Amino acid sequence: MNVRIRPFALPDEEAVVALWDAAGLTRPWNDPRADIRRKLSVQPELFLVAVDVDSVVGSVMAGYDGHRGWLYYLAVAASHRGRGVGRVLVEEAERLLEAMGCPKVQLMVRPDNAGARGFYDALGYEPFDTWSTGRRLIVDSPPSAVD
């Protein structure tokens, strides 16, 4: 595999958003560009991309709140799935989190995403029952056609 993992850089934005769209990770109520801007203001070193030559083919966004780590926006281009890119992204995010003293990492997968559930099962992630809830503090306006 000739894919290398590195921190996200601003010129990666369009490719990353396109990757997230193609992977079905974006939702109308979340502006992915706003999520990127927010991540770059908090632990930007935990926002990783996988690059093949000059093309972004994967991403993962991680965070650590002092209690546990979280993984978000793990995506791999369809052309690179099954090659270990997702596994390497997760392993690097876990390595960085552990270096920060993070004792545990968690993530959320939508119930209908059987592929992602199988992927994380194979990496040793264990499902557990919780009641997930949330509240939006900042409402993202939909991205304009100009963005």
C-alpha positions, 0 to 999 in steps of 0.5 A, a space after each residue: 500500500 502506497 497510501 500515507 497518513 498525514 494531518 489534514 491541510 486546508 487544501 484538502 478541504 474540497 476533496 475531504 468534503 467530496 469523500 464524506 459526501 460519497 461515503 454518505 457521512 454528510 447530513 443536511 443539518 451538518 455543514 461539513 465545512 463548518 465541522 472542518 473549521 471547528 476541528 481545526 480550532 480544537 486538536 487539529 493534529 487529530 484530523 487525519 487524511 490518507 493520501 495516495 500520490 496527491 489524492 485524498 482517499 481517506 479521513 478520520 477525525 478524532 478528539 479527546 476530552 480528558 475522559 475518552 477519545 472519539 472517532 468521527 468522519 472515518 471514510 475511505 474512497 470506494 476505490 481504496 476500500 478493502 486495502 487496509 486504509 481504514 484500519 491504518 487511519 483508525 490505528 494512527 488515530 488510536 496511537 495519537 489518542 493513547 499518546 495523549 493519555 486517552 484510556 478508551 476510544 468510542 464512536 457512533 455508527 448509525 444502526 443501518 450501517 452494517 458495513 461500518 459495524 462489521 468493520 469496527 467489529 473486526 478491529 475489536 470494537 465492542 458494541 454497548 447499549 446506551 441512550 444517545 442523545 444530543 442538543 444542537 447549540 449552533 445551527 449550521 446554515 446550509 452551505 451555499 452554492 458559492 462555498 
